[in-house]
Amino acid sequence: MKAIILYKRAAQILTYLINSQTPHTISDLQKIMMVSNRTIRYDLDLIDDFLIFHKLSKLDRKPRVGVHFSGTETERKRVAELLESINEYNYVLSPDERIKLIILEFVEADNYVTIESLSDKLMVSRSTINKDLKAVRQILEKHDISLNPVFGQGLKLEGKEKNIRNILSEMWLEYVYRAQDVGKDKSRLKRENFRYRRLVSRLKQRIDIPFVENCANIMESELGIGYSDVAYANIVANMCITINRLKRGNRITLTEQEKEKLRGTKEFNVVRNFVEIIEDYFSIKMCEDEIAYIATHFLGGNLSEIDKDTQGEWIYLQLIVKKIIQEVNKKIAVDIIHDKKLFTSLLKHIDPMIYRLKYGIRLENPMLKNIQDNYKYLFEIVKESIEPIENYASAKLNDEEIGFLTIHFGAAIEREKAATFSKPKVLIVCNAGVSTSELISVQIQSMFDVDIVGKISYRQLDRYVTDDVDVIISTVPINKDINIKSINVSPILTDENFQLLNKMFLKSKKSKIEIRGLIKVIEQSCEIKNYQKLEKDLYNILNIGVIKELDGDEGPMLMDLITEDTIDLNVEANTWEEVVRKGGELLIKHEAIENRYIDAMINSVKEIGPYIVIAEGIAMPHARPEDGALKVAMSLITLQKPIEFGNADHDPVKLVISFCSIDSKTHLRALSELMVLLENEEYISRIIDAKSKGEVIKVIEECSK
């Protein structure tokens, strides 16, 4: 009998069937493989011929039940061995895999690569290679990498090392080290479902992945950060890529300014302390640029749930978050402007996101399509509101990052409908990070009487499960031996999910009175003198659960900080440095800062740029609390003549509000009121044109009402 050759699709189907214990219908297989019913039946016939040739049990096909492999466990292992050992000449490359292998040929080549050599290696015609090269160029162009032809020699890849590693990172995360595999049994990297076997082999290049995982685990522990499975996969993949590139003599180069900023981070120091172990194990040398490069991936991690101090220009990041929330709030029907949880979670998310944008790190969003399908309108609103982040990072957000932000806003909207009751204890398990966990949490809390006791990644499950957990709700299958009931759900809950949860929790939650909607009705009939007091009183009178914390309610108001003693009008100045000093001097007179705080404000602009120009004609100089801040304070000055700060979008500056704070929270109430003021063009014009301090005070009092 002639040997039976299994082509790629048939091999994928067989691998899928031997790894499954339950039957699958033709319709299931058709959807998975994205081919016709007839094609699937042809493939199943081919698989049966293959199994018969090797004297193994045929597939068991039952109408209205499905197809499954009914052979013994020994036969299953034998089939797996046969699939692994199929000669590459019998393995038909898909166009996608062929294109990725062509990219690898160029990435790994020391010299020029010819079309003839690609044709020989991939066993396809020259015309096929020429067609593939068009797709290759399109992929490379997205990463600012080019293929340069030289007559008589061939083609050569040219681009920055950082961009080359980024394209390798995308391949690793798609084909070798997927987030959904993180935390599962160690044989996961051997079970590639026969897809892209040749590509995977080339990418891994004899890298000891378990050793790299162990290094990443220890560094994660030393940092005290619980990374999401998506971020963890990104870190491990990029460590493997770095090692491979260094083995080939390809080194990355960062600017001195980039390295200087990274040297002060905990992530940089943890990586540096671990370098010698990695160097000895893989026989490589890692310079400071490589240490900094790996540190950026730890810094860019999408945090799972463990808190972390914000890095960089924290006050400006807070202003960015406030502005984005305000922009989104204008365009939606629900009022989320006072949601403190939204503010803190966005601030936590945006800080590492800034590193990803600046260093070109792509973090996979495994539920992007789900978000775009179910939150299409909100996704577009968020997309229209992110300009402050893009301006600060000097980079455009991709749809994956916008998707992460959309989840935070979706959770805030769901939270507006939720209330707190005595409930069963539920643990949320999710591999995509805090934003996805939060979305699941608020969806469940808005419908059922449950208490969310934790939100963790799959890897943290073993050390978290205790007697305090009644039910686990997870976006990934729980394949661990635990004595707790678990339910597998979609990140955006489906009708089927709700049916399962209904059976588990029985009763839905009570509807809640929308306090702010009630206030709007009251406002139509009478004048409200104190919105915040009215809101609190209504919560108390109507007995609506726990009183919602107001945004920054515990701190001083804007009118408490900007007084006649901290205002100066029509100030003379010739340079931006002089302007910053003038504003700082008012804070010194008010005994709010030490002299060194002014120098810190000036140095931060020199190091990072004129980020302090936060809106058209408005600058807000500030430094960190440890640079000499003594208390929360603000000063306000208007300039006799506008001054250029070097910000092309918002120069020249006419109004300067200097600011200091002793921590990251006490100033939030005043900051919220300031943002309201800055959004009102009439208020700003009245302050800039003011002839007396009393006129400025009047505007601030109106804003603080």
Secondary structure as GFF3:
##gff-version 3
##sequence-region A 1 705
A	DSSP	alpha_helix	8	18	.	.	.	ID=ss1
A	DSSP	alpha_helix	26	33	.	.	.	ID=ss2
A	DSSP	alpha_helix	37	53	.	.	.	ID=ss3
A	DSSP	beta_strand	59	62	.	.	.	ID=ss4
A	DSSP	beta_strand	66	69	.	.	.	ID=ss5
A	DSSP	alpha_helix	73	85	.	.	.	ID=ss6
A	DSSP	three_ten_helix	88	90	.	.	.	ID=ss7
A	DSSP	alpha_helix	95	108	.	.	.	ID=ss8
A	DSSP	alpha_helix	115	122	.	.	.	ID=ss9
A	DSSP	alpha_helix	126	142	.	.	.	ID=ss10
A	DSSP	beta_strand	146	150	.	.	.	ID=ss11
A	DSSP	beta_strand	154	158	.	.	.	ID=ss12
A	DSSP	alpha_helix	161	171	.	.	.	ID=ss13
A	DSSP	pi_helix	172	176	.	.	.	ID=ss14
A	DSSP	three_ten_helix	179	181	.	.	.	ID=ss15
A	DSSP	three_ten_helix	186	190	.	.	.	ID=ss16
A	DSSP	alpha_helix	197	204	.	.	.	ID=ss17
A	DSSP	alpha_helix	209	223	.	.	.	ID=ss18
A	DSSP	alpha_helix	229	247	.	.	.	ID=ss19
A	DSSP	alpha_helix	256	263	.	.	.	ID=ss20
A	DSSP	alpha_helix	266	282	.	.	.	ID=ss21
A	DSSP	alpha_helix	288	299	.	.	.	ID=ss22
A	DSSP	alpha_helix	314	331	.	.	.	ID=ss23
A	DSSP	alpha_helix	340	359	.	.	.	ID=ss24
A	DSSP	alpha_helix	368	374	.	.	.	ID=ss25
A	DSSP	alpha_helix	376	384	.	.	.	ID=ss26
A	DSSP	alpha_helix	387	393	.	.	.	ID=ss27
A	DSSP	alpha_helix	399	415	.	.	.	ID=ss28
A	DSSP	beta_strand	425	429	.	.	.	ID=ss29
A	DSSP	alpha_helix	434	447	.	.	.	ID=ss30
A	DSSP	beta_strand	451	456	.	.	.	ID=ss31
A	DSSP	three_ten_helix	458	460	.	.	.	ID=ss32
A	DSSP	alpha_helix	461	464	.	.	.	ID=ss33
A	DSSP	beta_strand	471	474	.	.	.	ID=ss34
A	DSSP	beta_strand	485	488	.	.	.	ID=ss35
A	DSSP	alpha_helix	495	505	.	.	.	ID=ss36
A	DSSP	alpha_helix	515	523	.	.	.	ID=ss37
A	DSSP	alpha_helix	531	541	.	.	.	ID=ss38
A	DSSP	alpha_helix	558	561	.	.	.	ID=ss39
A	DSSP	three_ten_helix	564	566	.	.	.	ID=ss40
A	DSSP	beta_strand	567	571	.	.	.	ID=ss41
A	DSSP	alpha_helix	576	589	.	.	.	ID=ss42
A	DSSP	alpha_helix	595	608	.	.	.	ID=ss43
A	DSSP	beta_strand	613	615	.	.	.	ID=ss44
A	DSSP	beta_strand	618	619	.	.	.	ID=ss45
A	DSSP	three_ten_helix	625	627	.	.	.	ID=ss46
A	DSSP	beta_strand	633	643	.	.	.	ID=ss47
A	DSSP	beta_strand	653	660	.	.	.	ID=ss48
A	DSSP	alpha_helix	668	679	.	.	.	ID=ss49
A	DSSP	alpha_helix	681	688	.	.	.	ID=ss50
A	DSSP	alpha_helix	693	704	.	.	.	ID=ss51
###
